[in-house]
Amino acid sequence: MAVLGSTENLWYDEAYTVAMIQHPVREIVEITSYDVHSPFYYILVKGFYLLCGQRIQAVKMFSVLFLVLFEVVIKYAVSAIWDKRAALYSLLLVLALPSVAVQAVNCRMYTMGLFFVGLSVALSYCGVQIRSAFMVPFYVVLCSRHVCSYIYYDFHVFPVFDSVCFCAV
């Protein structure tokens, strides 16, 4: 949290995010139509940025917010699948990963993607367990929210879930 309040230094991709949210929503949609990223993240972070006083720390806090939401998903999903002790170990494991700590304060869509992947995995597991087709539309919508982000998920998100499952067994 000290990093959030003490720095406004940005790396190139973060500066791109901050520059992107300076545009009107219509232009964000147009610009991202030529890019590999979806406008969904930029529109959400723009709203959060405007609500929180148009400070770079607000954009960083947006990423932290999605990490917290991901932790909530982990807590309830792992508790439902295994038990509270496994959920606690899973939370600690995720927080101990250096890549999570680094990405948590980056002004990029990584933690939002982590949240949507986590929620879609949790919902798909619950849908299989209760044998309900009711979960399928939620799963499809959630999956569509994270397909816009790239290789990060192959090397970061899915190993997190593998680790969570291994830890909980």
C-alpha positions as CSV (number, residue, x, y, z in Angstrom):
1,M,0.0,0.0,0.0
2,A,2.9,2.3,0.6
3,V,3.7,2.0,-3.1
4,L,0.3,3.3,-4.0
5,G,0.6,6.5,-2.1
6,S,4.3,7.3,-2.7
7,T,4.8,7.1,-6.4
8,E,3.4,8.3,-9.7
9,N,6.1,6.6,-11.7
10,L,4.7,4.5,-14.5
11,W,6.1,2.1,-17.0
12,Y,5.2,2.3,-20.6
13,D,2.1,0.1,-20.6
14,E,0.8,1.8,-17.5
15,A,1.3,5.2,-19.1
16,Y,-0.7,3.9,-22.1
17,T,-3.6,3.0,-19.8
18,V,-3.5,6.5,-18.2
19,A,-3.3,8.1,-21.6
20,M,-6.2,5.9,-22.9
21,I,-8.6,6.9,-20.1
22,Q,-8.1,10.6,-21.0
23,H,-10.2,10.0,-24.1
24,P,-14.0,10.0,-24.3
25,V,-15.5,6.5,-24.2
26,R,-16.4,6.6,-27.8
27,E,-12.8,7.2,-28.8
28,I,-11.6,4.5,-26.4
29,V,-13.8,2.0,-28.3
30,E,-12.5,3.3,-31.6
31,I,-8.8,3.2,-30.5
32,T,-9.1,-0.3,-29.1
33,S,-10.8,-1.6,-32.2
34,Y,-7.3,-1.4,-33.7
35,D,-5.6,-3.0,-30.7
36,V,-5.5,-6.5,-29.1
37,H,-7.1,-5.2,-25.9
38,S,-10.8,-4.9,-25.3
39,P,-12.3,-1.5,-24.4
40,F,-14.0,-3.1,-21.4
41,Y,-11.1,-2.5,-19.0
42,Y,-10.4,1.0,-20.1
43,I,-14.0,2.0,-19.8
44,L,-14.3,0.6,-16.3
45,V,-11.0,2.1,-15.1
46,K,-12.0,5.5,-16.6
47,G,-15.2,5.5,-14.5
48,F,-13.2,4.6,-11.4
49,Y,-10.6,7.2,-12.2
50,L,-13.3,9.9,-12.6
51,L,-15.0,8.8,-9.3
52,C,-11.8,8.8,-7.3
53,G,-10.5,12.3,-8.2
54,Q,-8.5,11.7,-11.4
55,R,-5.3,10.6,-9.7
56,I,-2.8,7.9,-10.8
57,Q,-3.2,6.2,-7.4
58,A,-6.9,5.7,-8.3
59,V,-5.9,3.7,-11.4
60,K,-3.5,1.6,-9.3
61,M,-6.2,1.1,-6.7
62,F,-8.5,-0.2,-9.4
63,S,-6.0,-3.1,-9.9
64,V,-5.9,-3.7,-6.1
65,L,-9.7,-3.8,-6.0
66,F,-9.8,-6.7,-8.5
67,L,-7.1,-8.5,-6.5
68,V,-9.2,-8.2,-3.4
69,L,-12.3,-9.4,-5.4
70,F,-10.2,-12.4,-6.6
71,E,-9.2,-13.2,-3.0
72,V,-12.9,-13.2,-2.1
73,V,-13.6,-15.6,-4.9
74,I,-10.7,-17.9,-3.8
75,K,-11.9,-17.8,-0.2
76,Y,-15.5,-18.8,-1.0
77,A,-14.7,-21.2,-3.8
78,V,-12.0,-23.1,-2.0
79,S,-14.1,-23.2,1.2
80,A,-17.0,-24.6,-0.7
81,I,-14.9,-27.2,-2.5
82,W,-12.7,-28.3,0.4
83,D,-12.7,-26.4,3.7
84,K,-11.7,-23.2,5.4
85,R,-8.2,-24.3,6.2
86,A,-7.5,-25.0,2.5
87,A,-9.0,-21.6,1.7
88,L,-6.6,-19.9,4.1
89,Y,-3.6,-21.7,2.6
90,S,-4.8,-20.8,-0.9
91,L,-5.1,-17.1,0.0
92,L,-1.7,-17.0,1.6
93,L,-0.2,-18.8,-1.4
94,V,-1.6,-16.4,-3.9
95,L,-0.5,-13.4,-1.8
96,A,3.0,-14.8,-1.5
97,L,3.5,-15.0,-5.3
98,P,5.9,-12.3,-6.4
99,S,4.1,-11.8,-9.7
100,V,0.8,-11.2,-7.9
101,A,2.4,-8.5,-5.7
102,V,3.9,-6.8,-8.7
103,Q,0.8,-6.9,-10.9
104,A,-1.5,-5.8,-8.0
105,V,-0.4,-2.2,-8.3
106,N,0.2,-2.0,-12.1
107,C,-2.2,0.2,-14.0
108,R,-3.1,-2.7,-16.3
109,M,-5.8,-5.3,-16.7
110,Y,-4.0,-8.2,-15.2
111,T,-5.8,-8.4,-11.8
112,M,-9.1,-7.8,-13.5
113,G,-8.4,-10.8,-15.7
114,L,-7.3,-12.8,-12.8
115,F,-10.6,-12.1,-11.1
116,F,-12.7,-13.0,-14.1
117,V,-10.7,-16.2,-14.7
118,G,-11.1,-17.1,-11.0
119,L,-14.8,-16.5,-11.0
120,S,-15.3,-18.4,-14.2
121,V,-13.4,-21.4,-12.9
122,A,-15.3,-21.3,-9.6
123,L,-18.7,-21.0,-11.4
124,S,-17.8,-23.8,-13.8
125,Y,-16.8,-26.1,-10.9
126,C,-20.0,-25.2,-9.0
127,G,-22.1,-25.8,-12.1
128,V,-20.6,-29.3,-12.6
129,Q,-21.0,-30.1,-8.9
130,I,-24.7,-29.2,-8.8
131,R,-25.3,-30.4,-12.4
132,S,-27.0,-27.2,-13.3
133,A,-27.2,-25.6,-16.8
134,F,-28.0,-22.4,-15.0
135,M,-24.3,-21.6,-14.5
136,V,-23.5,-21.9,-18.2
137,P,-24.5,-18.4,-19.3
138,F,-22.6,-16.9,-16.4
139,Y,-19.5,-18.9,-17.2
140,V,-19.7,-17.9,-20.9
141,V,-20.0,-14.2,-20.0
142,L,-17.2,-14.3,-17.5
143,C,-14.9,-16.2,-20.0
144,S,-15.6,-13.5,-22.6
145,R,-14.3,-10.9,-20.2
146,H,-10.8,-12.3,-20.0
147,V,-10.2,-13.5,-23.5
148,C,-9.0,-10.1,-24.5
149,S,-5.9,-10.4,-22.4
150,Y,-3.1,-12.5,-23.6
151,I,-0.2,-14.9,-22.6
152,Y,-0.2,-13.5,-19.1
153,Y,-2.9,-16.0,-18.2
154,D,-1.0,-19.0,-19.5
155,F,2.0,-18.2,-17.4
156,H,0.5,-16.7,-14.3
157,V,-3.2,-17.3,-13.8
158,F,-3.5,-21.0,-14.6
159,P,-0.4,-21.9,-12.4
160,V,-2.1,-20.0,-9.6
161,F,-5.1,-22.3,-9.8
162,D,-2.9,-25.4,-10.2
163,S,-1.1,-24.3,-7.0
164,V,-4.4,-23.6,-5.2
165,C,-5.7,-27.1,-6.1
166,F,-2.4,-28.7,-5.1
167,C,-2.3,-26.9,-1.8
168,A,-5.9,-27.8,-1.0
169,V,-5.5,-31.5,-1.6
